C-alpha cells in the first residue's frame, strides 16, 4: 500500500510542478520548477527509504518520479 501511495504522490507532485511551471510559458521557469521539485521528491524518498517502516513509501516515490519524468519527456520531446 505504501508503494502505491508513494507512486501516486511522486507522479502527482512531478506533474503538478511541471504544469505550474509551464503557466509562465518560459523555458527557464520550467527548468527551475522541475529542478526544485526533483530535489524535494528525491529528498522525501531518501528520508522515507532510510526508515524501515516507510521503505515502501520511498520506493514508490522514486517509481512515481521516474514514470512522471518519462511522461514529461515524451510530451516535450514528441511535441517539438
N, C-alpha and C positions, 0 to 999 in steps of 0.2 A: 504494500500500500504506500510505503514511503517513496519507493522508486517512482511509482505512477504520479504521486503528488509532486515530487521534485521535477519530473519530466514536464508536467503541465506548467508548473511555476517557472521553470527555466525557459520554456517555449514562449510563454506569455510575456515574461519580462523582456526577453530579447525582441520580440515582435513589437511590443508597445514602445520600447525605447527607439527602435528604428523608425517607427511610424511618427512618433512625436518629433524626432529629429528631421524628418522629411517635410514637416509642415512649413519649415522656413525656406525650402527649395534651394538650399545652399549645400554644396558638396562638402565643405569643411565642417558645417554643422552636423551633418550625418556622421562623419568620421569621428568627431568629438563625442557625440552621443553614444555611438557604438562602443568606443573605447572605454568610456566611463561605465557603461552597462556591463561590458565584458569583465572588467576588473571587479565590479560589485558581485556579479553572479559567480565568478570563479572563486572569489574570496569566501562567499557564503558556502559554496560547495566544499571548499577545502576545510573550512571550520566544521561543517557538519560531518564530513568524512572522518575527521580526527576523533570524533566521539563515537564509540561503538554502538550506542543505541540510536544514532542518527546517520549511520553509514549509508543506509539505503537512500536517504534524502539527498545526500551529497552525490551519490552515483546518478540519481535521477536528474538532479540539476545539471550535471555535466552532459548527460544524454540529451536533455531538452535543449541545452545551449547548442550542442552540436547539430541537432536536427534544424533548429531555427537558423543557424548560420548557413546550412545547406539551402534552406528555403530562400533566405535573403540573397544568397549568392546567385541562385537560379533566377530570381526576379530581376536583379540588377544586371546580371551577365547576359541573360537572354533578351532583356528589354532594350538593349542598346544596339 
